[in-house]
Amino acid sequence: EDQVTQSPEALRLQEGESSSLNCSYTVSGLRGLFWYRQDPGKGPEFLFTLYSAGEEKEKERLKATLTKKESFLHITAPKPEDSATYLCAPSRGNTPLVFGKGTRLSVIA
Amino acid sequence: DTGVSQDPRHKITKRGQNVTFRCDPISEHNRLYWYRQTLGQGPEFLTYFQNEAQLEKSRLLSDRFSAERPKGSFSTLEIQRTEQGDSAMYLCASSFQGGEQFFGPGTRLTVL
């Protein structure tokens, strides 16, 4: 059975304090791993797709990386507007996504 | 293209009533997914369609739940005889084949 574990569950950072979020997975036949951002009361917003180990993608202050067993979302010099829940979901391509519980990020000014 | 839309955004109902939600996907997307999300959890898969065919249903989808996607365009999710445990955010997403899924804003259901 596919399993996805995200850590930490919650993270509180000062503005400008860089950190990383972790997504560990056990999924056979991985075809891609998705990262989403979700604000309270809203649907998840697509951020990145990573397809192979060693791949990296960046968007503003976020950088996502992928290994064979986990993915990291690095946040560099975060701002309060980066506060949200970050969700990861590995995919086997033609099956529905299995999401982790997410990491709730709070960035304090 | 305005993205995935869902209607209504909020629904309050009494236990035992039936409710129906609608999802309009991104127009060029052939796949449409329904998920349910409760507080502190990630979205959980319910069912998905490729065009008008319902290809997979989760064990979470009890007999009281039914989904349709007539003509492969919009989709509806109906919950019959609602229970308090059905209270959740119901999310719809669409994709082209197995690519990135784009989510709608969700329908928040409260069962009293």
Interface residues (C-beta under 8 A of the other chain):
Chain A: V4 R31 F34 Y36 G41 K42 G43 P44 E45 F46 T49 L87 A89 S91 G93 N94 T95 P96 L97 V98 F99 G100 K101 G102
Chain B: V4 Q6 Y33 G40 Q41 G42 P43 E44 F45 Y48 E56 S58 L91 A93 Q97 G98 G99 E100 Q101 F102 F103 G104 P105 G106 R108
